[in-house]
Amino acid sequence: ISTTAYRPCEGSSYIPTPQRLFDKHCVVNVKNDDQLCFLYSILAQIRPASCHRNEPYRYKNYLNTLNIEGLTFPMQVRHVGKFEKLNPDISVNVLYFNDHDEDEEDRRRDHTEEMFVSPLYVSPHRDHKHHVNLIVIDDGEQSHYLLVTNLSALVFHRNNHQHTTFVCPYCLSCHQTDDVLKKHL
């Protein structure tokens, strides 16, 4: 059982990707200077740029394709369901990333990877045209949404399987084959 202190999360402007998450090559971190990181991350999934996926100018022309009537930004996790109602072809899961601050020397000596990923919001919608997995990082002062592009790489440290795993986007359980994942779903 893992527990964590409740801290209401909301996205904000750019925060650099923590190194341990960056090394996994499983996220897109849009370098926005406004409060719209949630929207940029959504658009990075449904309107992917062919290159420079972390640049907000790649998505600004598509901001008006999303219905954000009545929503305020930075987007709070508790309002993701409202976003889904306004955009019925998009479902969103939000994860939280906590990279425990421990001494780098201790980490090397113990060979531990004290990285914690947990669901903050799990979409009840499983049949929408577009499904987006986001992860929230924070620097102690502000939070920021990133697009998860590879769930298997994100949670790879949690199992002993040495190849690609098939990860449930709703509970983050890992499965060795796609058939097992489909039965799980």
C-alpha positions as CSV (number, residue, x, y, z in Angstrom):
1,I,0.0,0.0,0.0
2,S,1.3,3.4,-0.9
3,T,0.0,6.6,0.6
4,T,0.6,10.2,-0.4
5,A,-0.3,13.6,1.1
6,Y,-3.2,15.2,-0.8
7,R,-2.2,18.3,-2.6
8,P,-4.7,19.7,-5.1
9,C,-2.8,19.8,-8.4
10,E,-3.3,22.1,-11.3
11,G,-1.1,22.7,-14.3
12,S,0.8,25.9,-14.8
13,S,3.7,27.1,-16.9
14,Y,6.7,25.1,-17.9
15,I,8.7,23.1,-15.4
16,P,11.7,21.1,-16.7
17,T,11.2,17.4,-16.8
18,P,12.9,15.6,-13.8
19,Q,16.0,13.8,-15.1
20,R,14.7,10.3,-14.1
21,L,11.5,10.9,-16.0
22,F,13.4,12.4,-19.0
23,D,15.7,9.4,-19.2
24,K,12.7,7.1,-19.8
25,H,11.9,8.9,-23.1
26,C,8.2,8.5,-22.4
27,V,6.8,12.0,-22.1
28,V,6.4,15.2,-24.1
29,N,6.9,18.4,-22.0
30,V,5.6,21.4,-23.8
31,K,7.6,24.5,-22.9
32,N,4.7,26.9,-22.4
33,D,5.0,30.3,-20.8
34,D,1.2,30.6,-20.1
35,Q,-1.2,28.5,-18.0
36,L,-2.3,26.2,-20.8
37,C,0.0,23.2,-20.3
38,F,-3.1,20.9,-20.0
39,L,-4.4,21.9,-23.4
40,Y,-1.0,21.8,-25.1
41,S,-0.5,18.2,-23.7
42,I,-4.0,17.2,-25.0
43,L,-3.2,18.6,-28.4
44,A,0.2,16.9,-28.5
45,Q,-1.6,13.6,-28.4
46,I,-4.6,14.3,-30.7
47,R,-2.7,16.6,-33.1
48,P,0.9,15.4,-32.9
49,A,3.6,17.5,-34.4
50,S,6.1,15.6,-36.6
51,C,9.0,17.3,-34.9
52,H,9.7,19.7,-32.0
53,R,6.7,18.3,-30.1
54,N,7.7,20.3,-27.0
55,E,7.2,23.7,-28.7
56,P,3.8,25.4,-28.0
57,Y,3.6,27.1,-31.3
58,R,3.0,23.7,-32.9
59,Y,-0.4,23.6,-31.1
60,K,-1.6,27.2,-30.8
61,N,-3.5,27.0,-34.1
62,Y,-5.6,24.1,-32.7
63,L,-6.5,25.6,-29.3
64,N,-9.8,26.7,-30.7
65,T,-10.7,23.1,-31.6
66,L,-11.2,22.3,-27.9
67,N,-14.3,23.4,-26.0
68,I,-13.1,25.1,-22.8
69,E,-16.3,27.0,-22.1
70,G,-16.5,27.8,-18.4
71,L,-13.1,26.2,-17.5
72,T,-10.4,28.2,-15.8
73,F,-6.6,27.8,-16.2
74,P,-4.4,26.6,-14.8
75,M,-6.6,23.5,-15.0
76,Q,-7.2,21.7,-11.8
77,V,-7.3,17.9,-11.8
78,R,-10.8,18.0,-10.3
79,H,-12.1,19.7,-13.5
80,V,-10.8,17.2,-16.0
81,G,-14.2,15.5,-16.0
82,K,-15.8,18.8,-17.0
83,F,-13.3,19.0,-19.9
84,E,-14.3,15.5,-21.0
85,K,-18.0,16.5,-21.0
86,L,-17.3,19.5,-23.1
87,N,-15.1,17.4,-25.5
88,P,-17.0,14.1,-25.8
89,D,-14.5,12.5,-28.2
90,I,-11.6,12.9,-25.7
91,S,-10.9,10.9,-22.5
92,V,-8.1,11.8,-20.1
93,N,-6.3,10.0,-17.3
94,V,-4.1,12.0,-15.0
95,L,-1.1,10.5,-13.2
96,Y,1.1,12.0,-10.5
97,F,4.8,11.7,-10.6
98,N,6.8,11.9,-7.3
99,D,10.5,11.5,-7.6
100,H,11.6,11.1,-3.9
101,D,14.5,13.4,-3.1
102,E,17.1,11.1,-1.8
103,D,20.9,11.3,-2.0
104,E,22.2,10.2,-5.5
105,E,25.0,8.3,-3.8
106,D,22.5,6.3,-1.7
107,R,20.4,5.6,-4.8
108,R,23.4,4.2,-6.6
109,R,24.6,2.1,-3.6
110,D,21.1,0.7,-3.0
111,H,20.2,0.3,-6.7
112,T,16.8,1.5,-5.9
113,E,14.5,3.5,-8.1
114,E,12.3,5.4,-5.7
115,M,10.0,6.8,-8.3
116,F,6.3,6.8,-7.6
117,V,3.6,7.1,-10.2
118,S,-0.1,7.0,-9.1
119,P,-3.4,7.8,-10.7
120,L,-5.0,11.2,-9.8
121,Y,-7.9,11.0,-12.2
122,V,-9.1,8.0,-14.1
123,S,-11.6,8.6,-16.9
124,P,-14.8,6.6,-16.7
125,H,-15.0,6.9,-20.6
126,R,-13.4,4.0,-22.3
127,D,-14.8,4.3,-25.8
128,H,-13.9,7.8,-26.8
129,K,-12.1,8.5,-30.1
130,H,-9.0,9.9,-28.4
131,H,-7.5,8.8,-25.1
132,V,-4.8,10.9,-23.5
133,N,-2.6,10.0,-20.5
134,L,-1.1,12.9,-18.7
135,I,1.3,13.1,-15.8
136,V,1.6,16.0,-13.3
137,I,5.0,17.0,-12.1
138,D,5.7,19.7,-9.5
139,D,8.7,21.7,-8.2
140,G,7.2,22.4,-4.8
141,E,5.7,25.7,-5.9
142,Q,3.8,24.9,-9.1
143,S,2.6,21.9,-11.1
144,H,2.8,21.1,-14.8
145,Y,1.1,18.6,-17.1
146,L,3.1,16.5,-19.5
147,L,1.8,14.0,-22.1
148,V,2.7,10.4,-21.5
149,T,3.7,8.8,-24.8
150,N,4.7,5.4,-23.5
151,L,3.1,3.9,-20.4
152,S,5.3,0.8,-20.6
153,A,8.5,2.9,-20.4
154,L,7.0,5.0,-17.6
155,V,6.3,2.0,-15.3
156,F,9.1,-0.3,-16.5
157,H,10.9,-0.1,-13.2
158,R,7.9,-1.8,-11.4
159,N,8.3,-5.3,-12.9
160,N,11.0,-7.8,-13.7
161,H,9.9,-8.4,-17.3
162,Q,12.7,-7.3,-19.6
163,H,10.6,-6.5,-22.7
164,T,7.7,-4.2,-23.5
165,T,4.8,-4.6,-21.1
166,F,1.2,-3.9,-21.8
167,V,0.0,-1.4,-19.2
168,C,-3.6,-0.8,-18.2
169,P,-4.1,2.9,-18.6
170,Y,-6.7,2.9,-15.7
171,C,-4.9,1.1,-12.9
172,L,-1.3,0.9,-14.2
173,S,-1.1,-2.8,-13.8
174,C,1.5,-4.5,-16.1
175,H,0.8,-7.5,-18.3
176,Q,3.1,-9.6,-20.5
177,T,0.8,-9.9,-23.5
178,D,-1.8,-7.8,-25.2
179,D,-4.3,-10.6,-24.8
180,V,-3.9,-10.6,-21.0
181,L,-4.4,-6.9,-21.0
182,K,-7.6,-7.1,-23.0
183,K,-9.0,-9.7,-20.6
184,H,-8.0,-7.4,-17.7
185,L,-9.8,-4.5,-19.3
